[in-house]
Amino acid sequence: MTTRSRIWLAWLAGFVALAAVTGIMLAFQSRLDKAHTALIYLVVVLGGSVRGGRRLGLALAASAFLLFNWFFLPPYGTFTIRDPLDWLVLVAFLIVSAVTAEMLHREQMKAEEARRRAEEVDRLAALGAEALNVARADDALAAISAVIRDTLKLAECRIHVASPEETDVGSLDPLVAWAARSGQAVLRHADGTTGLAPGGRPFELSLEGPSGVNALLIPLRVRERTVGVLELVDERGIALDPGQRRFLAALAYYAALGVERTRLASEADRAAVLREADRLKDALIASVSHDLRTPLTTIKALAHDLRASGDERAVTIEEEADRLNHLVADLLDLSRLQAGSVPLHLELNAVDDLIGALLQRVSAALDGRQLKVTLDDQGSLLVGRFDLAQSLRVLVNLVENAHKYAPAGLPIELRAWRDDKHLSIAVSDRGPGVPADEQDRIFQPFYRPPGKTPDVGGAGLGLAIARRLAEAQGGALSYEPRPGGGSTFTLRLPGADVTEADCL
Ligand code: ADP
């Protein structure tokens, strides 16, 4: 049944009921009081208001007022009233009927508004979820802008993704870039002038009636961050009633989530590409270094034979082959460390043993340069759980670097101490130090400072391997500039709680 025929039926029912109760009351007129009549008519008026709305209520009230006067107030059958108090009854009846019909109407309106809101929320939620649910993030944005454009009947609706670079280089329309940077809603008038949108937030924008605004830029925010800008354009002018503003506020949020999704999707793509590139690089390094080993062994064996036959050039060949061998071994180690396949023997070891082995290993290479050792044992033994051979390798690398970079004659200092749950071993020199902007990069594989002479140092793998070896053991390797000039590299290894009494 249509709303129109329902209303007609309510009117018909209302007046039939009015006629019926009038007839019944006339039959019992002698036993009825004015109060009875007023109350019975009031029931009919309220019933009519509930079924047919305020208009029917008021029409029934007016009719009941006349019927009351005609049939139930003396002199009967006329509209004249003898007793002035009867006027009071009639007017009171009319006021009560009208006021209750009006109150009922308001309550019904509120209920209707609440129902409409609930429907609107349901519709928006479904719309937003559908739009965001599209398989590709870019399609989700397109779907949301199409929904906004069609619902608000605008000529265009665009969603701009704001990345910091874009707003900086100004590749966006300057006004869009401004809205993205400032996080404020902006509007452009038909005459080309621009201004801040009143209230600054979409649902506070009061653009009702002909506004003269033909572009509206709303920043899209997620978690206090502007991720994009929603641009609404219509040369005929943009006007938004409260319902449309609510719709826009909700959809703007969905658009912001859509933009965030696009950003996350592209970041995930980039990360996947980088991971794949990294994997390929590791595989390449592993296979190249492995394949180089065999020819190098042959070259070295041949050079050895040549030297035996008295050829002086064999020494250079052997040295170069050694250097290459060293590089290949480093490359292999690095790729194994990156793959996590270096076997580690984490055992209880004393720093004394580590430093004893270090002194033995480097003494020849140091060419008489002094290596000063200080052990701060503070009553407890300097003992840790680490791989002796690999930790030795790290320290040898640090001492060799110090020897390589510090001016001849100046001692290298080595200090070991207990640092809460760790053991720290620092190697310090009075060399040139490392410039602030290179302090992180020297730990990256193949890093060579710009302008470094090729004859000093190796391929830039030593510190990269050393740091990974430290980390693989649960430790760390860090750099700090040394006060007074030079470098301090500190190796941290997991300590162990052993007192001297335990060793007795
Ligand atoms: P390399 O084989 O080139 O020495 P490393 O990984 O051992 O490679 O070192 C990387 C870079 O760190 C070096 O090229 C050098 O610039 C810098 N470096 C390392 N140790 C020192 C040091 N003790 N003093 C100054 N610079 C250093």
Boltz pocket constraint, residues with backbone or C-beta under 6 A from the ligand:
constraints:
  - pocket:
      binder: B
      contacts: [[A, 397], [A, 398], [A, 401], [A, 402], [A, 405], [A, 406], [A, 429], [A, 431], [A, 432], [A, 433], [A, 434], [A, 442], [A, 444], [A, 447], [A, 448], [A, 449], [A, 452], [A, 456], [A, 457], [A, 458], [A, 459], [A, 460], [A, 461], [A, 462], [A, 463], [A, 464], [A, 487]]
      max_distance: 6.0
